[in-house]
Amino acid sequence: MSFAPAEEFRFGPFCLLPDHSVLLKDGEPVRLGSRATEILTLLVRNAGMLVTKAQILEQVWPDTIVVEANLSVHMSALRRALDDVDAASPYIVTIPGRGYRFTAGVSADLQENPYQAVANAPPSNLPLLLTRLIGRSETLDALDRQLAEQRLVTIVGTGGVGKTALALNAAERQLGRWRDGVWIADFASLADADLVPAALATVLGLEVRSSNPVPGLISALTDKEMLLLLDNCEHVIEAVAMIANALLQSARSVAILATSREPLTIPGENVLRLEPLSVPPETEIVGAREALHYAAIELLSERARAIDAVFVLGDEDALAASLICRKLGGVPLAIEFASALVPIFGLRGLSTRLDDRLRLLGDGHRSALPRHRTLTAALDWSYQLLEPSEQRVLRRLAIFTGGFTIEAATAVMGPDVDETEVAEIVARLVRKSLVSPDMRDARLRFRLLETTRAFALLALEEAREGAAASRLHAEYYARVLHGDGELSPASDDYGAFVPDLDNIRAALRWATSAGGNIPTALAIGAGALPIWFGLSLLTECGTRMSALMDGLDPSHRQSPHGAAIDIAIQATGIFTFGAPDASYRDWTERERMAANENDLIERVRLLLGRWTYNIRMPDYELADEQSMTMEEVARSGTGMPATGDAPLAFLVDPAHLVATASWARGTTLHHVGDLAAARTYLERFLDQETPAMRSFFMAITGFDRRASVLGLLGNLKCVAGDVDAGLEDTCTGIAEARTTGKALPLCEALQWGCFTMLLMAEPETDVGLLIDELLRTAKNHSLYSHFGVALCLKGYQFAAAGKHERAIDLLRQGLVQLREAHYGPFDPFFVGILGTSLAAVGQVREAQRSIETFEEARETHHGFCGPELLRRKALLAAISGNPDLAEAGLKTARDDAVQQGAQLWQWRAGSDLAALYQARERLDQTLRERETLTQAISGQIQSRVPRPHW
């Protein structure tokens, strides 16, 4: 295969491939962000020449306002990647006040062979390390050895001592050693310990659909080989200890590295106590060379040089540097803060001012540990040295949990504040180490270190600005979630808002508090729905939205945002535990009122909720009635609301309403067994639904109608005799579901696909793999109804293989699960399988009782599975010595199948009936029944599906 030649630049052990945005060192990829790679490409292409800061900003950030701090951060990352920090002959030289020059010799050429990216690299969400770890090499090596031997290591130490930095460096060393990757879950921004399991599940890409996600999380990790970095655990220590203990017991190939201010105190824990960096003793007077052997001074010097390229630690300043590091207790975070001030005051001036400031603050905090006093001193002192405008910005930034953008920062400053001014102040705060850039996403974000934020929150309250900042913070998210900002609405791209999920939670908490604002809360809640659905945090969504809506007056509940939230509450209830009867009664009364008031949005969403409830329970009579009502509403098209920009306005868009009616009507007709009519409606829906409709419906409910409809079409086509087309639809449905990246659509497609494939006697191994995937996915994501179906399908597979005892166990488990999940469309089929498996092991009477008990409890007809249940029930009658009853039952099953247009059920019932005739020596009827089957049944069924056996 030919390929287009691409540029490559070689220098030292490195090879830069600009067309692939890849830097190789000795042939191995170097972890480097895209911006840093672009900067390196620009410098290398102009090797030996000065490249100004303005040129870099224009080339790497075209048409974007970027503060100079951005450039400094990426240059630090680049120097680290090139091992350029302490090199005698660095690749990149800073020209103070002007720019940078690439000084190494570069050879440019075209690639002889195409670059092949490393395949199947273990996944990870570790951030790029922008600075090198100082003074921890021995500790890092020891930690590396511990992780190879121990499954739980907790790094314990005081705040700011560098626990996270050490853990991240250790985790990066582990990349490539774990099949399923290395993952970090940072709990610093969690205000609620109950959210620890959900936060961990979200990091791992697992969907949460239960009020207790721990079992699903543990199940998902049982067969994984991964390292989990649980960062900043101290404020949620009990919750982290609980889940860590559970993982150690159940997930035998998962290791945990935790950081906390106190141990988890669970069995198997190995504690690594991290002490401050080494400092020269007071009794020792050292020169610059000797001083730099102490890690604290090395850190101070390197960070000062990163801010001021001409800084050099001289012998005359070594004593002052020693004093500073001793007074800061060797705490890396405090040294980071202080280093930002070295270019301003010099080391000697800094040591004097720091001494005064520490003594002033220390007098009032005798109960605190000395290192805590020094850290507080560094924070307070740095704050006092800020300009008033910088102090105000820092205080206001403390309102953010989990980070912020410049746009968001500007919003909490109040009206008439210029974004450029805020950006410049944030840049200064970055230089002074009070704000940190977050380089993990393409969109530049910033955050305060946790200790800085805690200090700034106190300053915010002392300035009496807390209420105003909280209000502005909430109002900002109420706007941007609906597209009033830099980003598209969350309904278009929920992923862009995932980094702000903690901010959204905090904004919602304030808006629902005593001093909050209900319209703002409703706007936040409605705008955040696509995020919760996109991450499958259905339980959290339902809980928060129910709490928000509880007790609201009708005007708020029926507002556009209230209506959107209400339909989300319906969906979360139905797809987690099943909606309670009380909710259904409430929906019924409110739909009646909406119909009387000609409120189309309210009526349609409530009608959809009631129909979904009944099609799943099932109550086919009510579902049939409600789907026809939906069709009538779509045809009439009356009552269109004037609020065309309301979140749910698209729900009643005429074209969308018609498609929704086709979907509901087609699904209902399939379930009740009218296959020909169902096919017409479902194929019509596929023609009617647009990509915008599909995205909209998934955003408000989490459900993908397209994948579900393809699964239903595949099933009905196969059962009706169009087997080849049906199996094609089945495979397409599964493929479509995979494109969503979500568990619910995938499980919906898999349950119908596996059911259909088993009916059509597809290769056992292929179907078995899909059933196992359905079992695993449904279990991992707490999808109760789909898990029940998966258990029953596995039981059906064992029954078909003659392993009836195993089949009985799985079918019983699955049917119990389905009953608890309020999901019954498949029940008649699986109850029939259970009955014939019981008979196969000699429990004929128990088999008959199980079917009788089911039929007595069933409040609706058996729908599309009815003929097959009747057939198996008739077989039990034959086995128990009642051939007349068996014959009558088989005739009814056959005739019902003919009425449904279900050739598969007709083929099975008719074949058994012919066999019964033959056993009773009624040869004419035997031949007649077989001839009828040969003429009536599709050749695709006759050739692919064997005569029934059980």
QUIDA-V942678 format. One record per backbone hydrogen bond with DSSP energy under -1.0 kcal/mol. CO is the residue of the C=O (numbers start at 1). NH is the residue of the N-H. E is the energy in kcal/mol with one decimal. If there is no record, write none. Layout:
BEGIN
CO:NH:E + CO:NH:E
END
This chain:
BEGIN
6:111:-2.9 + 8:109:-2.3 + 9:16:-3.2 + 10:107:-2.3 + 11:14:-2.5 + 13:26:-2.9 + 14:11:-1.9 + 15:24:-3.1 + 16:9:-2.3 + 17:20:-1.2 + 17:22:-1.8 + 22:17:-3.1 + 23:30:-2.8 + 24:15:-2.3 + 25:28:-1.8 + 28:25:-3.1 + 33:37:-2.0 + 34:38:-2.0 + 35:39:-2.4 + 36:40:-2.4 + 37:41:-2.4 + 38:42:-2.2 + 39:43:-2.3 + 40:44:-3.0 + 41:45:-2.3 + 44:47:-1.6 + 46:49:-2.4 + 51:100:-2.4 + 52:56:-2.0 + 53:57:-2.7 + 54:58:-2.4 + 55:59:-2.3 + 56:60:-3.0 + 57:61:-1.8 + 61:64:-1.3 + 67:70:-1.4 + 68:72:-1.9 + 69:73:-2.3 + 70:74:-2.1 + 71:75:-2.4 + 72:76:-2.0 + 73:77:-2.0 + 74:78:-2.3 + 75:79:-2.7 + 76:80:-2.0 + 77:81:-2.1 + 78:82:-1.9 + 79:84:-3.2 + 80:83:-1.3 + 91:103:-2.8 + 93:101:-2.3 + 95:98:-2.6 + 95:99:-1.9 + 98:53:-1.9 + 99:95:-3.0 + 100:51:-2.9 + 101:93:-2.9 + 102:48:-2.8 + 107:10:-2.5 + 109:8:-2.2 + 123:182:-1.2 + 136:140:-3.2 + 137:141:-2.3 + 138:142:-2.4 + 139:143:-2.5 + 140:144:-2.3 + 141:145:-2.0 + 142:146:-2.2 + 143:147:-2.5 + 146:149:-1.2 + 146:150:-3.6 + 151:256:-3.3 + 152:270:-1.7 + 153:258:-2.7 + 154:272:-3.0 + 155:260:-2.3 + 156:274:-3.1 + 158:161:-1.7 + 160:333:-2.6 + 162:166:-2.2 + 163:167:-2.5 + 164:168:-2.8 + 165:169:-2.0 + 166:170:-2.4 + 167:171:-2.8 + 168:172:-2.3 + 169:173:-1.5 + 172:175:-1.1 + 174:177:-2.5 + 178:181:-1.6 + 181:227:-1.8 + 183:229:-3.5 + 185:231:-2.4 + 187:190:-1.4 + 192:195:-1.9 + 193:196:-1.7 + 195:199:-2.9 + 196:200:-2.4 + 197:201:-2.6 + 198:202:-2.4 + 199:203:-2.0 + 200:204:-1.8 + 201:206:-3.1 + 202:205:-1.2 + 208:538:-1.5 + 213:217:-2.4 + 214:218:-3.0 + 215:219:-2.6 + 216:220:-2.2 + 217:221:-1.3 + 221:224:-1.6 + 225:180:-3.1 + 226:255:-2.5 + 227:183:-2.5 + 228:257:-3.1 + 229:185:-3.0 + 230:259:-2.2 + 231:187:-2.6 + 233:236:-1.7 + 236:240:-2.3 + 237:241:-2.7 + 238:242:-2.3 + 239:243:-2.1 + 240:244:-2.7 + 241:245:-2.4 + 242:246:-2.0 + 243:247:-2.3 + 244:248:-2.4 + 245:249:-1.6 + 246:250:-1.9 + 247:251:-2.7 + 251:254:-1.6 + 253:226:-1.0 + 255:228:-2.7 + 256:153:-2.3 + 257:230:-2.4 + 258:155:-3.5 + 259:233:-2.2 + 260:157:-1.2 + 266:269:-1.6 + 270:154:-2.7 + 272:156:-2.4 + 278:296:-2.2 + 281:284:-1.8 + 287:291:-2.7 + 288:292:-2.0 + 290:293:-1.4 + 291:294:-2.0 + 294:298:-2.3 + 295:299:-2.4 + 296:300:-2.3 + 297:301:-2.7 + 298:302:-2.5 + 299:303:-2.6 + 300:304:-2.0 + 301:305:-2.3 + 302:306:-1.6 + 303:307:-1.1 + 304:308:-2.7 + 308:311:-2.0 + 314:317:-1.3 + 317:321:-2.5 + 318:322:-2.2 + 319:323:-2.4 + 320:324:-2.7 + 321:325:-2.3 + 322:326:-2.2 + 323:327:-2.7 + 324:328:-1.8 + 325:330:-2.0 + 326:329:-1.5 + 328:331:-1.8 + 330:277:-2.7 + 331:335:-2.2 + 332:336:-2.7 + 333:337:-2.0 + 334:338:-2.3 + 335:339:-2.6 + 338:341:-1.8 + 339:342:-1.1 + 341:345:-2.4 + 342:346:-2.6 + 346:350:-2.3 + 347:351:-2.4 + 348:352:-1.6 + 349:353:-2.1 + 350:354:-2.8 + 351:355:-1.6 + 352:356:-1.8 + 353:357:-2.3 + 354:358:-2.5 + 355:359:-1.9 + 356:360:-1.9 + 357:361:-2.0 + 358:362:-2.8 + 359:363:-1.3 + 362:365:-1.5 + 365:368:-1.0 + 369:373:-2.0 + 370:374:-2.3 + 371:375:-2.0 + 372:376:-2.3 + 373:377:-2.4 + 374:378:-2.5 + 375:379:-2.2 + 376:380:-3.0 + 377:381:-3.0 + 378:382:-2.4 + 379:383:-2.2 + 380:384:-2.4 + 381:385:-1.4 + 383:386:-1.4 + 387:391:-2.6 + 388:392:-2.3 + 389:393:-2.0 + 390:394:-2.6 + 391:395:-2.6 + 392:396:-2.4 + 393:397:-2.4 + 396:399:-1.7 + 397:400:-1.7 + 404:446:-3.1 + 405:409:-2.6 + 406:410:-2.5 + 407:411:-1.7 + 408:412:-1.4 + 410:413:-1.3 + 418:422:-2.0 + 419:423:-2.6 + 420:424:-2.2 + 421:425:-2.1 + 422:426:-2.8 + 423:427:-2.2 + 424:428:-1.8 + 425:429:-2.3 + 426:430:-2.2 + 427:431:-2.1 + 428:432:-1.7 + 429:434:-2.6 + 429:435:-1.3 + 430:433:-1.8 + 436:447:-2.4 + 438:445:-1.2 + 445:438:-3.3 + 446:404:-2.4 + 447:436:-3.1 + 449:453:-2.9 + 450:454:-2.3 + 451:455:-2.0 + 452:456:-2.9 + 453:457:-2.6 + 454:458:-1.5 + 455:459:-1.9 + 456:460:-2.3 + 457:461:-2.1 + 458:462:-2.5 + 459:463:-1.8 + 460:465:-2.4 + 461:464:-1.6 + 465:469:-2.6 + 466:470:-2.4 + 467:471:-2.2 + 468:472:-2.5 + 469:473:-2.5 + 470:474:-2.4 + 471:475:-2.7 + 472:476:-2.1 + 473:477:-1.7 + 474:478:-2.1 + 475:479:-1.3 + 476:480:-2.8 + 477:481:-1.6 + 479:482:-1.6 + 479:484:-1.8 + 480:483:-2.0 + 481:490:-2.1 + 483:485:-1.6 + 489:492:-1.6 + 489:493:-1.8 + 494:497:-1.7 + 497:500:-1.5 + 498:501:-1.9 + 500:504:-2.6 + 501:505:-2.4 + 502:506:-2.3 + 503:507:-2.8 + 504:508:-2.4 + 505:509:-2.3 + 506:510:-2.2 + 507:511:-2.5 + 508:512:-1.7 + 510:513:-1.5 + 513:516:-1.8 + 517:521:-2.3 + 518:522:-2.9 + 519:523:-2.2 + 520:524:-2.4 + 521:525:-3.0 + 522:526:-2.7 + 523:527:-2.1 + 524:528:-2.1 + 528:532:-1.9 + 529:533:-2.8 + 530:534:-2.4 + 531:535:-2.3 + 532:537:-2.6 + 536:538:-1.3 + 537:541:-2.5 + 538:542:-2.9 + 539:543:-2.7 + 540:544:-2.8 + 541:545:-2.6 + 542:546:-2.2 + 543:547:-2.1 + 544:548:-2.1 + 545:549:-2.5 + 546:550:-1.8 + 549:552:-2.0 + 553:556:-1.1 + 553:557:-2.0 + 554:558:-2.6 + 559:563:-2.9 + 560:564:-1.7 + 561:565:-2.1 + 562:566:-2.4 + 563:567:-2.0 + 564:568:-1.4 + 565:569:-2.2 + 566:570:-2.1 + 567:571:-2.3 + 568:572:-2.9 + 569:573:-2.1 + 570:574:-2.4 + 571:575:-2.5 + 573:578:-1.9 + 580:584:-1.6 + 581:585:-2.4 + 582:586:-2.0 + 583:587:-2.6 + 584:588:-2.2 + 585:589:-2.0 + 586:590:-2.3 + 587:591:-2.3 + 588:592:-1.9 + 589:593:-1.9 + 590:594:-2.3 + 591:595:-2.5 + 592:596:-1.9 + 593:597:-1.9 + 594:599:-2.5 + 598:600:-1.0 + 599:603:-2.2 + 600:604:-3.0 + 601:605:-2.4 + 602:606:-1.7 + 603:607:-2.5 + 604:608:-2.6 + 605:609:-1.9 + 606:610:-2.4 + 607:611:-2.6 + 608:612:-2.6 + 609:613:-2.1 + 610:614:-2.2 + 611:615:-2.6 + 612:616:-1.3 + 613:617:-1.8 + 614:619:-2.9 + 616:824:-2.7 + 619:623:-2.6 + 620:624:-2.7 + 621:625:-2.1 + 622:626:-2.9 + 623:627:-2.4 + 624:628:-1.8 + 625:629:-1.9 + 626:630:-2.2 + 627:631:-1.8 + 628:632:-2.2 + 629:633:-2.6 + 630:634:-2.3 + 631:635:-2.2 + 632:636:-2.3 + 633:637:-2.5 + 642:644:-2.1 + 643:646:-1.8 + 646:649:-2.0 + 648:651:-1.3 + 649:652:-1.2 + 650:653:-1.1 + 653:657:-3.2 + 654:658:-2.0 + 655:659:-2.0 + 656:660:-2.8 + 657:661:-2.2 + 658:662:-2.1 + 659:663:-2.4 + 660:664:-2.7 + 661:665:-2.7 + 662:666:-2.8 + 663:667:-2.6 + 664:668:-2.1 + 665:669:-2.6 + 666:670:-2.1 + 667:671:-2.3 + 668:672:-2.4 + 669:674:-2.5 + 671:864:-2.2 + 673:675:-1.2 + 674:678:-2.2 + 675:679:-2.4 + 676:680:-1.6 + 677:681:-2.0 + 678:682:-2.9 + 679:683:-2.5 + 680:684:-1.7 + 681:685:-2.2 + 682:686:-1.9 + 683:687:-1.4 + 684:688:-1.9 + 685:689:-3.0 + 690:694:-2.4 + 691:695:-2.5 + 692:696:-2.4 + 693:697:-2.5 + 694:698:-2.0 + 695:699:-2.2 + 696:700:-1.7 + 697:701:-1.7 + 698:702:-1.9 + 704:708:-1.5 + 705:709:-2.9 + 706:710:-2.3 + 707:711:-1.7 + 708:712:-2.3 + 709:713:-3.0 + 710:714:-2.4 + 711:715:-1.9 + 712:716:-2.8 + 713:717:-2.6 + 714:718:-1.7 + 715:719:-2.5 + 716:720:-2.1 + 717:722:-2.4 + 718:721:-1.2 + 719:904:-2.7 + 721:723:-1.5 + 722:726:-2.1 + 723:727:-2.8 + 724:728:-1.8 + 725:729:-2.3 + 726:730:-2.3 + 727:731:-2.2 + 728:732:-2.3 + 729:733:-2.8 + 730:734:-1.9 + 731:735:-2.2 + 732:736:-3.0 + 733:737:-2.2 + 734:738:-2.0 + 735:739:-1.4 + 737:740:-1.1 + 738:741:-1.2 + 742:746:-1.3 + 743:747:-3.1 + 744:748:-2.3 + 745:749:-2.3 + 746:750:-2.8 + 747:751:-2.5 + 748:752:-1.5 + 749:753:-2.5 + 750:754:-3.3 + 751:755:-1.7 + 752:756:-2.3 + 753:757:-2.7 + 754:758:-2.4 + 755:759:-1.9 + 756:760:-2.0 + 757:762:-2.6 + 758:761:-1.4 + 763:767:-2.2 + 764:768:-2.6 + 765:769:-1.9 + 766:770:-1.5 + 767:771:-2.6 + 768:772:-2.5 + 769:773:-1.9 + 770:774:-2.5 + 771:775:-3.0 + 772:776:-2.7 + 773:777:-3.0 + 774:778:-2.7 + 775:779:-2.3 + 776:780:-2.7 + 777:781:-1.7 + 778:783:-2.4 + 779:782:-1.2 + 782:784:-1.2 + 783:787:-2.4 + 784:788:-2.1 + 785:789:-2.2 + 786:790:-2.4 + 787:791:-2.3 + 788:792:-2.1 + 789:793:-2.7 + 790:794:-2.3 + 791:795:-2.2 + 792:796:-2.8 + 793:797:-2.3 + 794:798:-2.1 + 795:799:-2.5 + 796:800:-2.5 + 797:801:-1.1 + 798:803:-2.7 + 799:802:-1.7 + 802:804:-1.3 + 803:807:-1.9 + 804:808:-2.8 + 805:809:-1.7 + 806:810:-2.1 + 807:811:-2.8 + 808:812:-2.3 + 809:813:-2.1 + 810:814:-2.8 + 811:815:-2.5 + 812:816:-2.0 + 813:817:-2.2 + 814:818:-2.4 + 815:819:-2.1 + 816:820:-2.3 + 817:821:-1.6 + 818:823:-2.3 + 819:822:-1.1 + 826:830:-2.0 + 827:831:-2.9 + 828:832:-1.7 + 829:833:-1.9 + 830:834:-2.5 + 831:835:-2.3 + 832:836:-2.2 + 833:837:-2.1 + 834:838:-2.5 + 835:839:-2.1 + 836:840:-1.7 + 837:841:-1.0 + 838:843:-2.8 + 839:842:-1.9 + 843:847:-2.1 + 844:848:-2.4 + 845:849:-2.5 + 846:850:-2.2 + 847:851:-1.6 + 848:852:-2.5 + 849:853:-3.0 + 850:854:-1.8 + 851:855:-2.6 + 852:856:-2.1 + 853:857:-1.6 + 854:858:-1.8 + 862:865:-1.3 + 863:866:-2.0 + 865:869:-1.8 + 866:870:-2.4 + 867:871:-2.1 + 868:872:-2.2 + 869:873:-2.5 + 870:874:-2.2 + 871:875:-2.0 + 872:876:-1.7 + 873:877:-1.5 + 874:878:-2.2 + 875:879:-2.4 + 876:880:-2.2 + 877:882:-2.6 + 878:881:-1.5 + 882:886:-2.0 + 883:887:-2.8 + 884:888:-2.5 + 885:889:-2.4 + 886:890:-2.5 + 887:891:-2.4 + 888:892:-2.1 + 889:893:-2.5 + 890:894:-2.8 + 891:895:-2.8 + 892:896:-2.8 + 893:897:-2.1 + 894:898:-2.2 + 895:899:-2.2 + 896:900:-2.0 + 897:901:-1.3 + 897:902:-2.6 + 900:675:-1.3 + 901:903:-1.1 + 902:906:-2.2 + 903:907:-3.1 + 904:908:-2.2 + 905:909:-2.8 + 906:910:-3.1 + 907:911:-1.9 + 908:912:-2.1 + 909:913:-2.4 + 910:914:-2.6 + 911:915:-2.1 + 912:916:-2.3 + 913:917:-2.6 + 914:918:-2.4 + 915:919:-2.3 + 916:920:-1.6 + 917:922:-2.6 + 918:921:-1.8 + 922:926:-1.8 + 923:927:-2.8 + 924:928:-2.5 + 925:929:-2.4 + 926:930:-2.2 + 927:931:-2.6 + 928:932:-2.4 + 929:933:-2.1 + 930:934:-2.5 + 931:935:-2.1 + 932:936:-2.5 + 933:937:-2.6 + 938:942:-2.2 + 939:943:-2.4 + 940:944:-1.5 + 941:945:-3.0
END
